[in-house]
Amino acid sequence: MRDSSLSLKKERDKSLTTSKGFSAIVGNPPFMGGKKITGALGTDYRDFIVKWIANNERGNADICAYFFLRAKNLLDINGGFGLIATNTIAQGDTREVALDRLVADKCVIPRAVPSRKWEGSANLEVAHVWLRQGDWQGKFYLDDKAVNGITPFLTVPGKAVGKPEKLVANQGKSFIGSYVLGMGFVLQPEEAQALIEKDAKNKDVLFPYLNGEDLNTNFDQSPSRWVINFKDWALEEAENYPECIQILRERVFPERQKNNDKNVRKNWWRFKRIAVDLQKAIANLKQVLVVAIVSRTVAFTFVSANQVFAHKLAVFVFENNSYFSILQSSFHYHWAWNYSSTMKTDLNYSPTDVFETFPFPESTTNLETIGQKYHNHRQNIMLARQEGLTKTYNRFHNPEETATDIQQLRDLHVEMDNAVATAYGWTDLELEHGFHDTKQGLRYTISETARREVLDRLLQLNHQRYKEEVAQGLHDKKKGKGKKKAEVKSDDGNGQLSLF
């Protein structure tokens, strides 16, 4: 491995300093999620591509990202390539490892198709990317339409350039639920109730268990199952609940002992990952905002804080309808689709990439009433129709759906978006709500022109806020300030972000 690594380094360095590379490369690299590479191909291979292909740029990049980097190093000074990739090539870590680096290294993307269904039997979305090394004087085509340029996000460039930065002001407010790992922890409601009736003390470790399917499918967003949760307790403490620990001994322990993770085997009575920070943050809250991480609806809703949240839920420590208005608005919706990765045709919501970078308006005083009206009307629709969030938004985005209650929800959404625009001070925006073609299909939302302007303004505001935080020393890791998390009070009564 060492000899081959040195040989590859010499070959790479030579290709960078000479003009004897390929004029063009066409290919279809393999796809494999970054977290799967080590398990499938081994640690040595993973270390090899990170060190010698990506120049020690780490991250959970899809394996096709390294083929992009390798192809570039094999090009002539004015050469180019056209490669098929997973559509995550323009998203998250995969984009940062490949396209971000290539564009920073004076490469140009003259043409791209950001996402297209694979023509083969596999159910996946792919991207087509053309890249040129050096200057480009020709036209740019995105989705076969002439544009003025193409960014590493495979989008049209706006006034603001670059990617959004994480804001200290948004830290400590969004969390991922617990990763249980083991259906033996999960109980039917009647099982949990029987345990509580047998010994009321069991209520200490029995909780409703909410997952993404329940959230988007059940008309009242209620959990359909319960879970045994011993938190971060020692085994001796868990054994004070003999009926519950016996269930885990029978249903969880055998499976856990087959796991390759030493800690999972050792702490078999606990969840694989306990959302300790989440539980501390919501300990004094009655309700929280949640969204299913993998979904097409990107629908936020309030639920009880007194339950265990599954790892496919993102949880936000807000009780105020003002923040519901912002997160449910078209502003945040399009920000999420622009900066999250996708899973097939669904959004894979990332709190770190989306929420922690999202620049909230400084004042939210005008958003409480509309947020409450919107949320309450949507709840009434779901209750009356006995349908969940997914089916409700399928109606919302269907132009053939003309029912009065759905039309009223659309009207409230327009009112809410306009209120959010006002909160930002952007009263000049023409949002042009209607049924518009988007990458996600036909949607009732703001126009494409408005979407681009909104994303551009939000990115500029993100950069401005980040610059202000840097000036305050909040990102100075050498002084230990960069890692400090700001916590939020649910609201301060004045609709202001309240940090302490």
Sequence and secondary structure as in RCSB ss.txt:
>XXXX:A:sequence
MRDSSLSLKKERDKSLTTSKGFSAIVGNPPFMGGKKITGALGTDYRDFIVKWIANNERGNADICAYFFLRAKNLL
DINGGFGLIATNTIAQGDTREVALDRLVADKCVIPRAVPSRKWEGSANLEVAHVWLRQGDWQGKFYLDDKAVNGI
TPFLTVPGKAVGKPEKLVANQGKSFIGSYVLGMGFVLQPEEAQALIEKDAKNKDVLFPYLNGEDLNTNFDQSPSR
WVINFKDWALEEAENYPECIQILRERVFPERQKNNDKNVRKNWWRFKRIAVDLQKAIANLKQVLVVAIVSRTVAF
TFVSANQVFAHKLAVFVFENNSYFSILQSSFHYHWAWNYSSTMKTDLNYSPTDVFETFPFPESTTNLETIGQKYH
NHRQNIMLARQEGLTKTYNRFHNPEETATDIQQLRDLHVEMDNAVATAYGWTDLELEHGFHDTKQGLRYTISETA
RREVLDRLLQLNHQRYKEEVAQGLHDKKKGKGKKKAEVKSDDGNGQLSLF
>XXXX:A:secstr
 HHHHHHHHHHHHHHHH S SEEEEEE      GGGHHHHH HHHHHHIIIIISTT  S   THHHHHHHHHHTE
EEEEEEEEEEEGGGGSHHHHHHTHHHHHHTTEEEEEEEEEEE SSSS  EEEEEEEEES   S EEETTEEES  
 TTSS   SS S     GGGTTSEEE BB   GGGEE HHHHHHHHHH GGGGGTEEEEE HHHHHHSTT   SE
EEE  TT  HHHHTTSHHHHHHHHHHTHHHHTT S HHHHHTTTS SB  HHHHHHTTT SEEEEEESEESS   
EEEESSSEEBTTEEEE    HHHHHHHHSHHHHHHHHHHSEEETTEEE  IIIIITT    SB TTSHHHHHHHH
HHHHHHHHHHT  HHHHHHHHT TT   HHHHHHHHHHHHHHHHHHHHHT TT     EEEEETTEEEEE  HHH
HHHHHHHHHHHHHHHHHHHHHTTTT GGGT TT    B S  SSSB  B 
